[in-house]
Amino acid sequence: MNKLFISSLFSLLFCVVIQAQNVQDLINQVDLSNLELTVSELSGEQTTTVNGNTVTITTRVQNNNDLAADYIKERLMQLDNFTIEDQAFNSVGRNIIATQIGQTNPNDIYIICAHYDSVTTFCADDNATGVAAVMEIARILSTQCMDNTIVYALWDEEEIGLRGSEFYADLAATNGDNILGVLNMDMIGYDGDEPGTPGDNEWDIDVRNIAGSIAMKDDIVTIFNTYTFDLKPPIIVNPGTTFSDHSRFWDVGYSAVLVGESWETNDQTPFYHTSNDRLSTLDLPYFHELTKLVMAYTATKGSLLEIDNTINTTETSISSNQTGALYQWIDCNTNLPIENETNQTFLPSANGTYRVEVTKASCTELSDCFVFATLGLETFNKDEVTIYPNPSASNITINLASNQLFKAEIKSVSGKIVLSKNSLKSSVTLDISRWSSGVYFVTVSTDKKTGTYKIVKE
């Protein structure tokens, strides 16, 4: 910032339902482990993979940050329904732009954005946090059809004069782009108070009376009051700072705001613009809550179209929950359509990973990939596996009725494996205290039986 498998058992039908359709469902999908991983990789605190090579992003300083740009671009290209632009604006500056075209109002544009360049090494808060939030929201909304166009923008050269956003804003104004709102995230991971103390989880909205910026601020406040976030009410800063990318949109008459940690109450990171700005200094739950808030705003302004991309499964089948549509089942391992599998219900002939593409009217959405692994294996009887306590805020215990080797694999609702554990005993206790709140799925397997169960992390 330049600012100076489900229920208590598979039940009798062995049914699993994966849901993500309304705004609250999408808020619940924001995964803190994804956010933390992106910040860690982008700030160079752990290795990552770019172009098939294991690398460390040792710097994001503007004259040497192509590796960071490639990292962002590669991950956005892995998502569905996006057009990716690698926008060069001078000899070294690169904006990475992902555009999700609205199905009903393609010319009505909302932008969520953050800068990815830095002034020195690490710079986790400034601004790997903002980038991670944009990328996590993009990951989730890439599976959804929207009425309006959403642009996910990652700016370069913010730290040396807001150059990347200035180039984009000037070009948009020249082209007459109908940008209805720009929400900029710059430093959203630091909160200096101990959890539970007065003043904890404060955050700012920086705004000026330019175009519809005040109304945009009001929309964010409405979102805050509509859903539940572990945040204090926002501190409205008017006139807001001009030292971040949103101000370049003010300069050409667009509506824009800045959302971030509270500089107004002097609760910004003390490690600003130093190499001590590290992942370990961040308040990760606070970072999670601000990302969920921006997710809710983006999904609301994008206006979700009513199509159900969720699935349910039985011991022998997978079905789309959307009726009256066109269907194409896909093998996730090859990413290829399965020939002649175009019915609402799919009967796999082999264990594998599958998803369905659902088309209704002008909207096409993909379900999450689902690991189907029940063919040839019996399912545990109701009294053979217990998982407790459920819900839990700290630990869960998986207990089998008899001593035998088993594997426990836990996935988030997005299908990401968050833990895999083998046990030689009949019982294992797992620490889930650092996971984000929400629903997870535990698959317990032996060489003869399997079962999938839903747990809730409080």
C-alpha positions in Angstrom: 0.0 0.0 0.0 1.3 3.4 -1.0 -0.2 5.3 1.9 2.9 7.9 2.9 -18.6 -38.0 1.8 -22.3 -36.5 5.0 -25.0 -36.2 7.8 -24.1 -38.3 10.8 -23.5 -41.2 8.3 -24.1 -41.6 4.6 -27.7 -42.3 5.8 -29.8 -45.1 4.4 -29.4 -43.6 0.9 -25.7 -42.8 1.2 -26.6 -39.3 0.0 -24.2 -36.4 -0.2 -25.2 -32.9 -1.2 -22.7 -30.2 -2.1 -24.2 -26.7 -2.1 -23.1 -23.2 -3.1 -25.9 -21.2 -4.6 -26.8 -18.1 -2.7 -24.6 -15.4 -1.3 -24.4 -16.9 2.1 -23.3 -20.2 0.6 -20.5 -18.4 -1.3 -19.4 -16.5 1.9 -19.1 -19.9 3.6 -16.8 -21.1 0.8 -14.1 -18.5 1.5 -11.3 -20.8 2.6 -8.8 -19.4 5.1 -6.3 -22.1 4.2 -6.3 -20.9 0.6 -5.8 -17.3 1.7 -2.9 -18.3 3.9 -1.3 -20.4 1.3 -1.4 -17.7 -1.4 0.0 -15.1 1.0 2.8 -17.5 2.0 3.7 -18.3 -1.6 3.4 -14.8 -3.0 5.5 -13.4 -0.2 8.2 -16.0 -0.7 7.8 -17.6 2.7 7.4 -21.0 1.0 8.1 -22.5 -2.4 5.4 -22.7 -5.1 5.1 -24.0 -8.7 5.1 -21.7 -11.7 5.3 -23.0 -15.3 5.9 -26.5 -13.9 9.0 -25.5 -11.9 9.4 -25.3 -8.2 10.3 -21.7 -7.4 10.5 -19.1 -4.6 9.0 -15.7 -5.2 11.8 -13.8 -3.5 10.7 -10.3 -4.6 7.7 -8.4 -5.9 9.6 -5.1 -6.3 8.3 -3.6 -9.6 11.5 -4.0 -11.7 11.8 -7.7 -10.8 8.4 -9.1 -10.2 7.6 -11.1 -13.4 7.6 -14.3 -11.4 4.9 -13.0 -9.2 2.9 -11.9 -12.2 3.3 -15.3 -13.9 2.1 -17.0 -10.6 -1.0 -14.9 -10.5 -1.7 -15.3 -14.2 -1.2 -19.1 -14.1 -3.6 -19.6 -11.2 -6.3 -17.4 -12.8 -6.0 -19.3 -16.1 -6.9 -22.5 -14.2 -10.3 -21.2 -13.4 -13.4 -21.5 -15.6 -15.4 -18.7 -17.4 -12.6 -16.1 -17.4 -10.8 -14.1 -20.1 -7.3 -13.4 -19.0 -5.3 -10.4 -20.1 -1.6 -9.8 -19.4 -1.7 -6.0 -19.8 1.7 -4.5 -20.4 1.6 -0.7 -19.8 5.3 0.1 -20.0 8.6 -1.8 -20.6 8.3 -3.7 -17.3 4.8 -3.0 -15.9 2.2 -5.8 -16.1 -1.4 -5.8 -14.9 -3.0 -9.2 -14.7 -6.7 -8.9 -15.5 -9.4 -11.7 -15.3 -12.8 -10.8 -16.8 -16.0 -12.7 -16.1 -18.6 -11.5 -18.6 -22.1 -10.9 -17.3 -24.8 -13.0 -19.0 -27.5 -10.4 -18.9 -25.8 -7.0 -18.6 -22.2 -7.5 -20.0 -21.6 -3.8 -20.2 -22.3 -3.2 -16.5 -18.9 -3.7 -14.9 -17.7 -4.1 -11.3 -14.0 -4.3 -10.4 -12.4 -5.8 -7.3 -8.7 -5.2 -7.3 -5.4 -5.1 -5.4 -1.8 -4.3 -6.2 0.8 -7.1 -6.2 4.0 -5.2 -6.4 6.0 -4.3 -3.2 8.8 -2.1 -2.0 11.0 -4.8 -0.5 11.1 -8.6 0.3 8.1 -10.5 1.9 5.5 -7.7 2.3 2.8 -10.2 3.3 0.3 -7.6 4.4 1.2 -5.0 1.7 -0.2 -6.4 -0.4 -0.1 -10.2 -0.7 -3.3 -10.1 1.4 -5.3 -8.1 -1.1 -4.1 -10.3 -4.0 -5.0 -13.5 -2.1 -8.5 -12.1 -1.4 -9.1 -11.2 -5.1 -7.9 -14.7 -6.2 -10.0 -16.5 -3.6 -13.1 -14.6 -4.6 -12.3 -15.3 -8.3 -11.9 -19.0 -7.5 -15.4 -19.2 -6.0 -17.3 -17.0 -8.4 -15.7 -18.6 -11.4 -18.2 -21.4 -10.9 -21.2 -19.1 -11.0 -23.2 -17.3 -13.7 -23.6 -13.6 -13.1 -25.9 -11.0 -14.6 -23.2 -8.3 -14.6 -19.5 -8.4 -15.6 -16.9 -8.8 -12.8 -13.3 -7.8 -13.4 -10.6 -9.2 -11.1 -7.6 -6.9 -11.4 -4.1 -7.2 -10.0 -2.2 -4.0 -10.5 1.6 -3.5 -10.9 3.7 -0.4 -10.0 1.3 0.9 -7.3 4.2 1.5 -5.0 5.9 3.9 -7.5 2.9 6.1 -8.5 -0.2 3.9 -9.0 0.9 3.4 -12.6 -0.9 0.2 -13.4 -4.3 1.3 -12.2 -3.8 4.7 -13.8 -3.2 3.1 -17.2 -6.3 0.9 -16.9 -8.5 3.7 -15.6 -7.5 6.1 -18.3 -8.0 3.5 -21.0 -11.4 2.6 -19.6 -12.5 6.3 -19.5 -11.3 6.8 -23.1 -13.3 3.7 -24.2 -16.4 4.8 -22.2 -16.5 1.6 -20.2 -19.5 1.5 -17.9 -17.7 0.8 -14.7 -20.2 1.0 -11.9 -17.9 0.4 -8.9 -14.3 -0.3 -8.1 -13.5 -2.0 -4.7 -9.8 -1.8 -3.9 -8.2 -4.0 -1.2 -4.9 -2.7 0.1 -3.5 -4.2 3.3 -6.3 -6.3 4.9 -4.5 -8.7 7.2 -3.2 -6.8 10.2 -5.2 -6.1 13.4 -3.2 -5.1 16.4 -5.6 -5.9 19.2 -5.8 -9.2 21.0 -8.9 -11.1 20.0 -11.9 -10.2 22.2 -10.6 -6.9 23.4 -12.4 -3.6 22.9 -11.8 -2.1 19.5 -10.8 -5.5 18.0 -11.4 -6.0 14.2 -11.7 -2.4 13.1 -11.6 -1.6 9.4 -11.9 1.4 7.2 -13.8 2.4 4.1 -12.1 5.3 2.3 -14.5 7.2 0.2 -15.0 10.6 -1.5 -18.1 12.2 -3.0 -17.1 11.3 -6.5 -19.6 9.8 -9.0 -21.5 7.1 -7.0 -18.8 6.4 -4.5 -20.9 7.3 -1.5 -23.7 5.0 -2.6 -21.1 2.3 -3.1 -20.0 2.8 0.5 -23.6 2.5 1.6 -24.0 -0.7 -0.3 -21.0 -2.2 1.6 -22.5 -1.1 4.9 -25.8 -2.8 3.9 -23.9 -6.0 3.1 -22.2 -5.8 6.5 -25.5 -5.4 8.2 -27.2 -8.2 6.1 -24.8 -11.0 6.9 -22.7 -11.9 9.9 -19.1 -11.0 10.1 -16.7 -11.0 13.1 -15.9 -7.3 12.4 -16.6 -4.0 14.0 -18.9 -1.6 12.0 -16.8 0.1 9.4 -15.0 3.4 10.0 -16.0 5.7 7.2 -13.1 7.9 6.1 -14.3 10.9 4.0 -12.3 12.4 2.4 -10.5 9.1 2.0 -6.9 8.6 1.1 -5.7 9.0 -2.5 -2.6 6.9 -1.9 -3.8 3.7 -3.4 -5.2 2.4 -6.7 -8.9 3.3 -6.2 -8.0 7.0 -6.5 -7.0 6.6 -10.1 -10.6 5.8 -10.8 -11.7 8.8 -8.9 -9.4 10.9 -11.1 -11.4 9.9 -14.2 -14.9 10.1 -12.6 -15.6 6.5 -11.6 -17.2 5.3 -8.3 -14.5 3.7 -6.1 -13.7 2.9 -2.5 -10.8 1.4 -0.5 -11.4 -1.3 2.0 -8.6 -2.2 4.5 -7.2 -2.3 8.0 -7.8 0.8 10.1 -5.3 3.4 9.4 -7.8 5.9 10.7 -7.4 4.5 14.2 -3.7 3.9 13.8 -4.2 0.1 13.7 -2.2 -0.6 10.6 0.8 -2.9 10.5 3.9 -1.5 12.3 6.0 -3.4 9.7 4.7 -1.2 6.8 7.2 -1.1 3.9 9.8 -3.3 5.6 10.9 -6.9 5.2 9.4 -7.6 8.7 6.0 -7.6 7.1 5.6 -11.3 7.4 2.8 -13.9 7.4 3.4 -14.5 11.1 2.4 -10.9 12.0 -1.0 -11.1 10.5 -4.4 -11.7 12.2 -5.6 -14.5 9.9 -9.2 -14.7 11.2 -9.6 -10.9 10.7 -8.1 -11.3 7.1 -10.7 -14.1 6.6 -13.6 -11.9 7.7 -12.7 -9.0 5.5 -12.4 -11.3 2.5 -15.8 -12.8 3.2 -17.3 -9.3 3.3 -15.8 -8.4 -0.1 -17.0 -11.8 -1.4 -20.6 -10.9 -0.3 -20.4 -7.5 -1.9 -19.0 -8.9 -5.2 -21.6 -11.7 -5.5 -24.4 -9.2 -4.7 -23.4 -6.6 -7.2 -22.6 -9.3 -9.8 -26.1 -10.6 -9.3 -26.1 -14.4 -9.3 -28.3 -16.0 -12.0 -30.6 -18.7 -10.7 -28.9 -22.0 -11.8 -28.1 -24.8 -9.4 -24.6 -26.3 -10.1 -24.7 -28.5 -7.0 -24.8 -32.3 -7.1 -25.9 -35.2 -4.9 -24.6 -38.7 -4.9 -25.7 -42.1 -3.9 -23.7 -45.3 -3.6 -24.0 -45.9 -7.4 -24.8 -42.5 -9.0 -24.2 -38.8 -9.2 -27.0 -36.4 -10.1 -27.3 -32.7 -10.9 -29.7 -30.9 -8.6 -30.8 -28.6 -11.5 -33.9 -29.8 -13.3 -35.0 -28.9 -16.9 -31.5 -28.2 -18.2 -28.8 -29.6 -20.5 -26.1 -31.8 -18.9 -22.7 -33.0 -19.8 -20.7 -35.1 -17.4 -16.9 -34.6 -17.4 -14.0 -36.7 -16.2 -12.0 -34.3 -14.0 -8.8 -36.3 -14.4 -8.7 -35.6 -18.2 -11.0 -32.6 -18.2 -12.8 -34.2 -21.1 -16.6 -34.8 -21.6 -17.7 -38.4 -21.2 -19.3 -39.6 -24.4 -23.1 -40.0 -24.3 -23.3 -39.0 -20.6 -25.8 -36.2 -21.0 -28.6 -37.1 -18.5 -29.3 -35.5 -15.2 -28.1 -38.6 -13.4 -24.7 -40.3 -14.2 -23.9 -43.9 -13.3 -20.1 -44.2 -13.2 -18.7 -47.5 -14.4 -15.5 -47.0 -12.5 -14.3 -45.0 -9.5 -12.9 -41.6 -10.4 -13.4 -37.9 -10.1 -16.4 -36.3 -12.0 -18.3 -33.1 -12.4 -21.2 -31.9 -14.5 -21.7 -29.0 -16.8 -25.2 -27.6 -16.5 -26.7 -25.3 -19.2 -29.9 -23.4 -18.8 -31.0 -20.5 -21.0 -27.7 -18.5 -21.6 -26.0 -19.7 -18.5 -23.5 -22.6 -18.2 -22.1 -23.6 -14.8 -19.8 -26.4 -13.7 -20.2 -28.3 -10.4 -17.2 -29.0 -8.2 -15.3 -32.2 -9.0 -16.5 -35.1 -6.8 -14.3 -38.1 -5.9 -16.5 -41.1 -6.5 -14.9 -44.1 -4.8 -17.7 -46.4 -3.6 -17.7 -49.0 -6.4 -16.5 -52.4 -5.2 -16.4 -51.3 -1.5 -19.0 -51.9 1.1 -20.2 -49.0 3.1 -19.7 -48.9 6.9 -22.7 -49.8 9.0 -24.1 -47.0 11.2 -22.4 -48.3 14.4 -19.0 -49.0 12.8 -17.7 -45.3 12.6 -18.3 -42.5 15.0 -16.9 -38.9 14.7 -17.2 -36.7 17.8 -17.6 -34.0 18.9 -19.5 -32.6 16.0 -19.6 -29.6 15.7 -16.2 -28.9 17.2 -14.0 -25.8 17.5 -10.7 -27.7 18.4 -10.4 -31.5 18.0 -12.4 -34.3 16.5 -12.0 -38.0 17.2 -12.6 -40.7 14.5 -13.4 -44.0 16.1 -13.8 -47.4 14.4 -15.6 -50.3 16.1 -12.6 -52.6 15.6 -8.8 -52.3 15.4 -7.8 -52.0 11.7 -5.7 -49.8 9.4 -7.8 -47.0 8.1 -7.3 -43.7 6.2 -9.1 -40.5 7.0 -9.2 -37.8 4.3 -10.8 -34.5 5.0 -11.9 -32.0 2.3 -13.3 -28.5 2.3 -16.6 -27.8 0.5 -14.5 -26.7 -2.5 -13.0 -30.2 -2.8 -9.5 -29.3 -1.5 -7.8 -31.9 0.7 -7.0 -30.2 4.0 -5.8 -33.3 5.9 -5.0 -36.9 5.2 -4.1 -39.3 8.0 -3.4 -43.0 8.2 -4.0 -44.8 11.5 -3.1 -48.3 12.7 -5.4 -48.0 15.7 -9.2 -47.9 16.0 -9.2 -44.3 17.0 -7.4 -41.1 16.0 -7.8 -37.5 17.3 -7.2 -34.6 14.9 -6.5 -31.0 15.6 -8.8 -28.7 13.6 -8.4 -25.6 15.7 -6.7 -23.6 12.9 -9.2 -24.4 10.2 -11.7 -21.8 9.1 -15.2 -22.2 10.3 -17.5 -24.1 8.0 -18.5 -27.6 6.7 -15.9 -30.3 5.9 -16.3 -33.8 4.6 -14.4 -36.8 6.2 -13.9 -39.9 4.1 -12.9 -43.0 6.2 -11.6 -46.0 4.2 -10.3 -49.4 4.9 -9.4 -52.1 2.3 -12.9 -53.3 2.5 -15.2 -50.5 3.5 -15.7 -46.7 3.1 -17.9 -44.0 4.3 -18.1 -40.2 4.1 -19.4 -37.9 6.8 -20.1 -34.2 7.3 -18.4 -32.3 10.1 -18.8 -28.7 11.2 -15.9 -26.6 12.4 -17.2 -23.9 14.7 
